Amino acid sequence: MGIQSRLPDVRIPWVSITDFLLADVDKYADFIAVVDTQSDIKYTYGDVRNHVRSIGSALTRKGFRKGDVLCIYCPNVPEFPLVLLGTLAVGGIVTTCNPHYTAEELEKQMKLAHVQYIITVPECAEKAVRVAATTEIKAVYVLGSAQGCTPFTELLNDSGFAFPDDVNISPQDVALLPFSSGTTGLPKGVMLTHYNIVANLLQSRDFIYTGRPSVDFVMGYLPFFHG
């Protein structure tokens, strides 16, 4: 006899991650969405929506198209979800990297994932620039400043006018490409679709959300890069 949950089935909508997460932003535009307790940097839901559009527009101006891959090579930073959602919103794919990777480890993943753009922090910038010279990477953006890198603010401060509102994103499209740890062999890219992530969010929602905006908090203490 099969095992059946006593809980009702979870209905998974047929939408992209960004459509799912940003659908009700106007209702909560002034509520805090992301806060970094070290720097006290905060982004409201309205900020997130606007920055997603700016980043998506800036990437589009650079020639970034649906199916292209961007790498986030950062520790846990408040800009992480902005980059993630901004890339996904224009049909891009995000791969994430351990910020402690050596240049050699980074290069392998960049080649396997065919990464075109990389977002990093000053502490990792030298390795990112070195790897960019031997891979398909077109530009390295840095949160702050570092030699050989373009400031991330160039993406963040874009007008948003080039955002492709007509891009067709299917829930079956690959959204995230995290790599396995390589415990039983070489690291491998794991293709996660928009539908996968939306389903996971809904399946875990009742464990972390009580329905009280500005009262419910989720601590992001695990590495964001880890799938």
C-alpha angles and dihedrals in degrees: 000000000000123000113251126191118234089217121091120260116270112239110224113203119222097241140113122263094253094047089051097047099039099040095101100029094121090063092055102026094131097044119102112257102173131020130176110207094200098055097019089230109158133189123192122213087256090053090050092052093049095045092048088057093046094049093045091049093048092050090049090053087054091056097261110155140182110296095023117129129234124187126216105206098178144109117243104308129161091243091061096091091043092057092041096052094038090057095044092048091066094045097265128142123235124213119185130211136202105252088220092062116125118236089257093053091046092050092054093053093044090054096044092048095040091230116195102181133027132197116203146152128253092259091061099032098098092056092045093052092048092051092045089064092062101038142052092273110133099187142005116216120197132201095232120355136314136156114273093015135107115232113255088227087076087070096037095051097048115129092238092230094122094055107131103232091177097060110129111222117184120203085233092061117107110257106170132031108188117169126235119246093250094237093145098027141328117339112270131201113250112210111218118183129213088253091054092055097042089050092049092049092052094044091055098036098093091054094057107023127069096177096255111124114215089016101068114078131178117200113221099207098138118082109277091212092063114096 
